[in-house]
Structure formats: C-alpha cells, structure tokens
C-alpha cells in the first residue's frame, strides 16, 4: 500500500479452501492457531469466505512462526497426562 509505512500495513495471509478450491487472502483476525504438544495437534483454522467451509490445516514450525509473528490469535493446547 503506497503511502503507508510497512510496519503499519495490515498483515494478510494467502490461503486456499480444499472444498471449493478458491484462493484468497485473509487478515490475521480471520485465522486461529492451535499449538499442541505434537505436530499432529498443531494446526491453523479459518472459515472459507467463499463457501463457508470450516477449514483446518496442519501448521509446521515455519507456519507457526509466520502466523504468530503476523498477529494471529494463538491457543496453546496442554495435555492432561
């Protein structure tokens, strides 16, 4: 965005819906990140703005880093062992 300093630009993430196959950009507020004790329990989720599907995708270390750095709300999951 011209005229807006880079540090004040809204962060957007590119995403795609596995149901309708649409590609789009989402603001940080449209995404949720859950960080669990294992890769299997670490994922991000969003609602597809095109078809309304609830989407859940795995999040590796790099994705977690990018999403948290971009201001995505994070839920830390704790095991009850």
N, C-alpha and C positions, 0 to 999 in steps of 0.2 A: 504494500500500500504506500504510494508515494506520499511524502509529507509527514508520515507518522514514524517516529524513531523505532527501530527494530525491537527494542526492549519493551515497547508499549503496544505492539501489534498483537491481536488475539491469536492464540495458538490453535491451529486446526490440524486434524489428523485425517489422512486418506484411509478409507475403509471400503469394504465391499460386502454385499449381502450374499450368503450362499444360497438363499431361497430364490430371490428374484434376479440375482446376478448383477444388480445395479451397483455402480461405483459412485462414491460421493465423498464429501469432506464433512467431518464432524468437529464441533467445538469441544474443548476439554470437558465442559459440563454435560455433554451428551454421552460420555463414556464412564464406565465404572471399572475399577481394577480390584481384583481379589488376589491377595498374595498368601499362599498357603505354605505348608511345610515341604511340599514337593512340587516338581513341575506339573504333576497331574492335578494339583489343587490350586494352581496359579493361572488365572485367566482374566480376560477383559470382556466386557459385555456392553451392548448397546441395542437400541431399538432401531430397526431399519426405517429411515424416513420415507422410503418409497412404498414398501408393502406392509410395514408394521410388525414384521417378524422380530422376535426376541433372538438376538444373536450372541453366542458365547464362543470365544476363540481362545486357544492356549496362548500364554504370554511367557516367552523365554526371558532371560536376563536383560537382553538389549531392549525388548519391548517394555519391560517394567521400568527400565531406566528412562526411556523416552517419554512414557506416559506420566510417570511421577514428576519428571522434570518439566513437563508441559502443563502441570496443574490438575491432572485427572484425580478425582477423589479416589482414595485407596482404602480398602478394607483389609485388615490383617487377620487372617484366619488362624486360630490356635487349636491344636489338637487337644483332646480330652483324655490323653493316655496317662 
